[in-house]
Amino acid sequence: MSYTSETLSGQTRENLSRLSRSYHVGERRNHDRNFRVPRSHRFYLLLLSLVVSLCSIALPFFTGYANGWQSENLYTGVMMVRGQLPYSDVFAIGGFFYYLLILVSDLLGSLLWLIPFQLVFFYVAGVYFYKIVYYLSTRRDVTLAFAFIFYLLNLVLGFGGLYPSQFGMPFVLIGIWFLLRYFAGLVKDEAFILYGFISAFALLFDPQSVVFWLLSFVTVGIYNLSHKHFARGFYQLLCIIFGTLLIIYTAGYFIFNLQILSPYIKQAFIYPFTSPTMGSDNVILAFVLQLVVALGSGLLYGLFGTFKRKDNKIGTILLALTTIVYLVLALLSSDYCLYHLLPLTMYGLILTAANFRDRSRRRAKNAGMSEVIATYIKRGFYLPALLVVIALGHLGYRVVTMTSLNHERSLTASYVAKKTSSDDTIYVWDKVAGIYTDSKLKTGSQFALPTINTHNKTNHKNLVDSLLEADSAYIVVNKSMTLPASISSMLKKEYKTVSISGVKSFTVYQKK
């Protein structure tokens, strides 16, 4: 039997293709086996997840010490069962699934159910953070040390938990792990269905993660174009769309029926980037504070060596660009609260771990977890340790100073709840939403708290205009906060003050 050159060439190509596929399948299996998390380390991650989850504002002891955004998020989710919807009735920037999870916990009988939910999310995030760091560092001591730092920073920067970004973390980290493997040639094109699937989940918990997903989408596109993977790139796009639609259609059914699609997109996806100012603190001091903490805690340490890396360059550049965007948003927040830096505990800390490996090659291959943590603290000029001390001191201060104030909030909520019906609305001019949550009453304005999401002129005007309509049965005012002159005049005309035994820090106004 004779073979033409074309036949031999075709057979050769087919054999080479088979060998290539066989090689990559074997490589994928070895890769997955090498980067599995050992059982002892899984237990370590589970224990850390449990510790962070137990320090949650879902616990009765900590609920009264939540900041304004945390308390408003809890109130928004809880009130969904009473027909008050996020995005339409209450201005909200968290994801739809995020508020739905709070609602489910309340329906199960207690917000304490948020703790096991958060435990699962933190554990999954920890597992994939571990895989990513080990992939980039190839050292178990560095990986375990940075896993500990990851949970520690989540505890310190996001004390009390239940932030949308923390519920979006596991999906983002799965996405990062997926892309690192893809750029290494270890992922099939069909797997991009998973990429679309997890990106949709992440966005429905944490809309602000759209920064990462957009940058990653552009990065994959540039990578495919540079390698002339035109057909593959188009096929991957179809897989991403299919995976995304699996989740979007499910969520869209409820979002469309509730008629909240337009405000959902404007508030959760557009507003945080067009109006990054989240607080009312001094702009310059807040800028300096966020920058010093980001630098001193090591979250930006990995940026300096990223663009000089030779291995995993595409993936690390993607992480660096994402880190820079979230850093800018934190610097512009005009807020002393440090939860704005939470996204950097993923992107920035992974880069720091990879850079840590590069700078530590002269040391012993496995110097030990404690030595890695000690070196990390020293490189941050001991600021990470100082942050922990300050956080504990701040918690103690809040417990001492806010205990009596929280008691007054509870008394006020009980009084107002007894004097109103479920159809009545109230407004609370306060820093936290405790009175709302305890009274189970709807807010008289789309902006439940005057200090949250009201720092641009449009939202502030909408808040004032809604209160000037004088529709609320009661308006409760924290005496330490300043009211706009127009609202003060309206209260004198339309409301009368009532006294509540034991309440000195609040003025309670009842509709005449």
Secondary structure by P-SEA (a helix, b strand, c coil): ccccaaaaaaaaaaaaaaaaaaaaaaaaaaaaaaacccaaaaaaaaaaaaaaaaaccccccccccccaaaaaaaaaaaaccccccccccccccccaaaaaaaaaaaaaccccaaaaaaaaaaaaaaaaaaaaaaaacccaaaaaaaaaaaaaaaaacccccccccccaaaaaaaaaaaaaaaaaccccccaaaaaaaaaaaaaaacccaaaaaaaaaaaaaaaaaaacaaaaaaaaaaaaaaaaaacaaaaaaaaaaaccaaaaaaccccccccccccccccaaaaaaaaaaaaaaaccccccccccccccaaaaaaaaaaaaaaaaaaaaaccccccccccccccaaaaaaaaaaaaacccccccccaaaaaaaaaaaacaaaaaaaaaaaaaaaaaaaacaaaaaaaaaaaaaaaaaccccbbbbbccccaaaaaaacccccccccccccccccaaaaaaaaaaaacccccbbbbcccccccaaaaaaaaccbbbbbccccccbbbbbcc
